[in-house]
Amino acid sequence: MGFFDLFKQKDINEGIKEYQSVSGSVLLDVRTPQEYKEGHIPKSKNVPLQMIDRVTSVVKTKDTPLFVYCYSGSRSNQAVNELRRMGYSNVTNIGGISSYSGKVER
């Protein structure tokens, strides 16, 4: 990984493909409930960043593969760090829905 890779945006479309290929994985949307209602990726679960400690209601085991997104990738990055601190071992920030090109549910 080079220095400029640190600034490269995550490709949420690639992240969704990876999520779909991993059995038992959970797609986690950490935006607010209002943002989630306005449009979210199908099959995603909404656990806002401010309530990330409530993730246990959605994810039962700490080794479950989690693919986390928000609007731009910033909140999902914070959520990934917090989830790791909480003991979740298989967590990936896939970026922001703002660059998602797939179907959105309302």
Helices and strands as residue ranges (DSSP letters): G 3-7, H 12-21, E 26-29, H 33-38, E 45-46, G 49-57, E 66-70, H 74-85, E 91-96, G 97-99
